[in-house]
Structure formats: C-alpha cells, structure tokens
Amino acid sequence: MLELDPAKQSFIKARFGRAGINWIRDFPELVQTCQAQWGLALIGRAEAGLEVNTVFYAQRGDQQCVLKIGLPHPEQLTEIEALRLFSSDKVVNVLDWDEPKRALLMERVRPGRSLRSLLDNPELDCELINYAAPLLVSIQVPADNNCQLPTYQNWLKRGFEPVTSGQVPRLAAHVELASSFNRALNRKWRDVSVLHGDLHHDNILQDSRLGWVAIDPKGVVGPRIFDCGRFIHNFLPYPTQEPTRSRSQVSDADLILKRCQRLSELSSYPVDDLIAVGFIDLTLAICWTFADGDPVNYRSLDAFANLLKNPG
C-alpha cells in the first residue's frame, strides 16, 4: 500500500524530473513517518485526486481519518492555510498538519459521495445548486492584511499574459473579453476574502452528519463572487452525438443560464455577474491547459461569450 501508484509515478517523473524521482523513492518512508507521528493505521487508498497527491483512508483509535500527502508544491501550503482559516461546518475538518512534509490529517467525510456522482441527468442539473449554494456563498472568510495566500488577480495575470493574438487569435479574443468583465466586477465587488478557489462538483462531498461539505481548497484571495465561477462552468453535460455548432452552443448556454439563475435566487449575486465569473474562470482554466499543451475546446467558451454579448 505504501508504494506510489505507477500512473502517478510516471506523471511526477515526467513533470518534475530528478526532484520527482527522489520524492518517489522516499515516499514509503514519508508515509510511515506520518503514521508514527499521528498514530495511524492505514485501511485503504482513494483512487481519485491529482497526480501529485495521494490520499489514504486511516484509523486513529475509534476515529476514521484521511491522510493526504503531496509532492512539495506551493499549492499544498495554500491548501493547509485555507483549511486552517475556514471554520465553517461546511468545510472538511482538519485534525493536524505538517507543512514540511506537505501532509494533512483530516476527518473522513462519510459516505463521501460527490456532488458529481449525481450529475447524470441534465434535467436535474440545477437541483444540485440547492446543495452547493450554501458553500458557494458562505464558506469564504475575510482576508486580513497579513494574509500570504495568492490573489485571484495574480492567477489571471499569470494565466492570461502568455496568450497573444498573434499565436492564438480566437483564444486571445476570449481573454480580452474575460479581462474586460473582470475589471468591471472588481470595481463592483470590492470585498477581500479567502476563497476556496476550486469549488466544483468533485470537491463537494456528502457527510451523514453535516450534509454537503467542501474539500481540497486551493486557497486564494479575491471577492467572494469569484468562488462561484468554477462550479458554474464545470461538467457541462455533452450530448452523446455532437449536434451542429449552433445547437450545441444553445444547449450549453441554456444550462449555464439556468445554473446562474438558480444560484442568483439563492444568493445576492445578479445573474449577469454570475455568468461573467463563470466565463472568467473558464477562460483561466483553458489558458492553463493550453499552456500545458492541450488543445482548446471552444464550445463552452463560445456559449458563455454569446450569453455575455446577448444578455437576457
């Protein structure tokens, strides 16, 4: 159980080279050290999650826990900091952490069914907003002047700047539009809050005592409304057979609009602003994947852009 998953080993070696190889070599000892430090008996391993993280199910006395260990990376530290700052019963409870080891010990969420597991019927899609809304609009906390977490605006700056009109004119046009809406939203929503930063259907799990709770925050600072964007644009259902371009855009646009309308009913955010934050965050996500060498899928980008250019 202590050996790192072969697929994760391959990813880490390819992405991090010698540093990754050394970390893989030391991984079993790192896990054993965490076991001894926190008195854990490992009882299983989660299959999901990013390639740089490994999640174990564990037992500490009568308490069921989750041990999460990651390759040293700034996001492990921002996750630890965000979880430390969140005090809501809508966020997984952290029992302990070790920053040098990039290790987190958390309560286990049971049964742990994800909101994404319910995302199998487009007709019921907006019903999931009822479960997600309390997290999307209330788990954020004010950021103090000493907060060292990255800002959402810096995320955008680093993600958008490499995209030039000469290289990818179509994507650059979306970046320009997203930047324009971002400037307008920052003039309107001026709160400075600690956001989850990755609050989508896979990171919302069902707990038998607490209901739906958030896991795996990125930890980023910005206006609260920006925490809605990732949920709005993630996992838009695709039809089995691809229709014409115009029909596919209408289908996605209709679903985006319905999500935003329902979330607006459950929050203080106007529909148009929610569409805008969904578009901004989707554009950022696609810029990240483009930087990794992945092709750009314009379907959802175009659907958002059409909604923003033709409101109502």
C-alpha positions in Angstrom: 0.0 0.0 0.0 2.9 2.3 0.6 4.2 2.3 -2.9 3.1 5.2 -5.0 0.6 4.5 -7.8 2.5 3.7 -11.1 0.5 6.3 -13.1 1.3 9.0 -10.5 5.0 7.9 -10.6 5.1 8.4 -14.4 3.4 11.8 -14.2 5.7 13.0 -11.4 8.9 11.8 -13.2 7.9 13.4 -16.4 6.9 16.7 -14.8 9.5 17.1 -12.0 12.5 15.2 -13.2 15.2 14.3 -10.6 13.3 16.0 -7.8 10.3 13.9 -8.5 12.3 10.7 -8.7 13.9 11.4 -5.3 10.5 12.1 -3.8 9.0 8.9 -5.2 12.0 7.0 -3.7 11.3 8.5 -0.3 7.5 8.2 -0.4 7.1 5.0 1.6 9.3 6.3 4.4 7.3 9.6 4.4 4.1 7.7 4.8 5.5 5.6 7.6 6.7 8.7 9.4 3.2 10.3 9.2 1.7 7.0 10.5 4.0 7.1 13.5 3.6 10.8 14.1 -0.2 10.6 14.2 -0.8 7.1 15.4 -2.5 5.9 12.2 -3.4 2.5 10.8 -3.9 2.7 7.0 -7.1 1.0 5.8 -7.3 2.0 2.1 -6.4 4.4 -0.6 -8.5 6.8 -2.5 -8.4 6.4 -6.3 -9.4 10.0 -7.2 -7.3 13.1 -6.9 -4.5 15.0 -8.6 -1.4 13.1 -9.7 0.8 15.0 -7.2 -1.3 14.0 -4.2 -2.0 10.6 -2.6 -4.9 10.2 -0.2 -5.1 7.3 2.4 -8.0 6.2 4.5 -6.8 5.7 8.0 -7.9 4.8 11.5 -6.7 6.6 14.7 -8.3 4.8 17.7 -12.0 5.0 17.0 -11.7 7.9 14.6 -11.8 7.5 10.8 -9.4 9.9 9.1 -7.9 10.9 5.8 -4.2 11.3 5.3 -3.2 13.4 2.3 0.4 13.7 1.2 1.6 15.7 -1.7 4.7 16.3 -3.7 6.2 19.6 -2.3 4.4 22.4 -4.2 3.1 25.8 -3.2 -0.5 24.6 -3.5 -0.1 22.2 -0.6 0.8 25.1 1.6 -2.0 27.3 0.4 -4.5 24.4 0.9 -3.2 23.9 4.5 -3.5 27.7 5.1 -7.0 27.9 3.7 -8.3 24.9 5.7 -6.8 26.5 8.8 -8.6 29.7 8.2 -12.0 28.2 7.3 -14.1 27.5 10.4 -17.4 26.6 8.8 -19.0 23.2 9.3 -19.4 23.2 5.5 -15.7 22.5 5.1 -13.9 19.3 6.0 -12.4 19.4 9.5 -8.6 19.4 9.7 -7.2 17.4 12.6 -3.5 18.2 12.2 -0.9 19.2 9.5 2.8 19.1 8.9 4.0 21.8 6.5 7.5 20.5 5.8 6.0 17.0 4.9 3.2 18.6 2.9 0.9 16.3 4.9 -2.7 16.9 6.1 -4.7 14.8 8.5 -8.5 15.3 8.2 -11.7 13.8 9.4 -13.1 11.4 6.9 -16.3 12.5 5.2 -18.8 9.6 5.2 -20.3 8.3 3.0 -18.3 10.7 0.9 -20.4 10.7 -2.2 -19.5 13.6 -4.5 -22.0 16.0 -6.0 -20.6 15.0 -9.4 -22.0 11.5 -8.8 -25.5 13.0 -9.1 -24.7 14.8 -12.3 -26.1 12.2 -14.6 -29.3 14.0 -15.7 -29.3 17.4 -17.3 -32.9 17.9 -16.3 -31.9 17.7 -12.7 -28.7 19.7 -13.0 -30.0 22.9 -11.4 -31.3 21.0 -8.4 -27.6 20.5 -7.4 -27.3 24.2 -6.9 -29.6 23.8 -3.9 -26.9 21.6 -2.3 -23.9 23.7 -3.4 -25.2 27.2 -2.8 -24.5 27.3 1.0 -20.9 26.5 0.2 -20.5 28.8 -2.8 -21.7 31.9 -1.0 -20.8 31.4 2.7 -17.6 29.4 3.5 -15.4 32.3 2.5 -13.8 34.4 5.3 -12.3 37.9 5.3 -8.6 38.1 4.4 -6.5 40.1 6.8 -3.7 42.4 5.8 -1.1 39.7 6.7 -2.6 37.0 4.5 0.1 35.4 2.3 -2.3 33.5 0.0 -2.0 34.3 -3.7 -4.7 36.6 -5.2 -7.2 35.6 -7.9 -6.0 38.6 -9.9 -2.4 37.2 -9.9 -3.8 33.9 -11.1 -5.4 35.8 -14.0 -2.3 37.8 -14.8 -0.1 34.7 -15.0 -2.7 32.7 -16.9 -3.8 35.4 -19.4 -0.5 37.1 -20.2 1.1 34.3 -22.3 -1.9 34.2 -24.7 -1.2 36.5 -27.6 -3.4 37.4 -30.5 -0.6 36.5 -32.9 -0.3 33.0 -31.6 -4.0 32.1 -30.9 -6.2 34.9 -32.0 -9.5 33.2 -31.1 -8.4 32.4 -27.5 -6.9 35.8 -27.2 -10.3 37.4 -28.1 -11.9 35.4 -25.2 -9.0 36.5 -22.9 -9.6 40.1 -23.8 -13.4 39.8 -23.2 -12.8 38.0 -19.8 -10.3 40.7 -18.8 -12.9 43.4 -19.5 -15.6 41.7 -17.4 -13.0 41.0 -14.7 -12.2 44.7 -14.4 -15.9 45.6 -14.2 -16.6 43.0 -11.5 -13.6 44.1 -9.4 -14.9 47.7 -9.4 -18.3 46.4 -8.2 -17.4 43.7 -5.7 -14.6 45.0 -3.5 -14.5 42.6 -0.6 -11.2 40.9 0.1 -11.9 37.3 1.1 -10.2 34.0 1.4 -11.8 31.8 -1.3 -11.8 28.0 -1.8 -10.6 28.5 -5.3 -11.7 25.1 -6.7 -15.3 24.7 -5.6 -16.8 22.3 -8.2 -18.9 19.2 -8.1 -15.9 16.8 -7.4 -14.9 18.8 -4.3 -18.3 18.8 -2.6 -18.9 15.6 -0.7 -21.9 14.3 1.3 -21.4 13.8 5.1 -24.0 11.9 7.1 -23.9 14.5 9.9 -23.1 17.8 8.2 -24.7 17.5 4.8 -22.6 18.7 1.9 -19.1 19.8 2.7 -16.2 21.2 0.7 -12.7 19.6 0.4 -9.4 20.4 -1.4 -9.3 24.2 -1.4 -6.7 25.9 -3.5 -6.6 29.0 -1.1 -6.8 32.3 -3.0 -7.8 35.8 -2.2 -10.5 37.8 -4.0 -14.1 38.9 -4.0 -16.5 36.2 -2.8 -18.4 36.0 -6.0 -15.4 34.6 -7.8 -15.8 31.3 -5.8 -18.9 30.6 -7.9 -17.2 30.6 -11.2 -15.7 27.1 -11.2 -19.0 25.4 -10.2 -20.9 27.3 -12.9 -18.6 26.2 -15.8 -17.5 22.7 -14.7 -19.1 19.5 -16.0 -21.5 20.9 -18.6 -23.1 17.7 -20.0 -22.3 16.9 -23.6 -24.8 15.1 -25.8 -23.9 11.6 -27.0 -24.0 12.7 -30.6 -22.5 16.1 -31.5 -25.2 18.4 -32.9 -24.5 21.3 -35.1 -22.3 24.0 -33.7 -25.1 26.5 -33.2 -27.3 23.9 -31.5 -24.5 22.8 -29.1 -23.9 26.3 -28.1 -27.5 26.9 -27.4 -27.7 23.8 -25.3 -24.7 24.8 -23.2 -25.8 28.4 -23.0 -29.2 27.3 -21.7 -27.7 25.2 -19.0 -25.2 27.9 -17.9 -28.1 30.4 -17.7 -30.2 28.1 -15.7 -27.4 27.4 -13.2 -26.8 31.1 -12.8 -30.5 32.0 -12.4 -30.9 29.4 -9.7 -27.8 30.5 -7.9 -28.9 34.1 -8.1 -32.2 33.2 -6.4 -30.2 31.7 -3.5 -27.6 34.5 -3.2 -27.2 38.2 -3.5 -25.5 37.9 -6.9 -27.1 39.1 -10.1 -27.4 36.6 -13.0 -25.2 38.6 -15.4 -22.4 38.8 -12.8 -22.5 35.0 -12.2 -22.3 34.4 -15.9 -19.3 36.7 -16.1 -17.4 35.0 -13.2 -18.1 31.6 -14.8 -16.7 32.8 -18.1 -13.6 34.4 -16.5 -12.7 31.3 -14.6 -13.3 29.0 -17.6 -11.1 31.2 -19.7 -8.4 31.0 -17.0 -8.7 27.2 -16.8 -8.4 26.8 -20.6 -5.4 29.1 -20.6 -3.8 26.8 -18.0 -4.5 23.7 -20.1 -3.3 25.4 -23.3 0.0 26.2 -21.5 0.3 22.5 -20.8 0.0 21.7 -24.5 -3.6 20.6 -24.6 -5.9 21.7 -27.5 -8.5 24.4 -26.8 -12.2 23.3 -26.8 -14.1 26.5 -27.6 -17.6 25.1 -27.2 -18.3 26.3 -23.6 -16.2 29.5 -24.1 -18.3 30.4 -27.1 -21.5 29.6 -25.1 -20.5 32.0 -22.3 -19.4 34.7 -24.7 -22.7 34.6 -26.5 -24.6 34.9 -23.3 -22.5 37.9 -22.2 -22.8 39.7 -25.6 -26.6 39.0 -25.7 -27.8 39.2 -22.1 -31.4 38.1 -21.4 
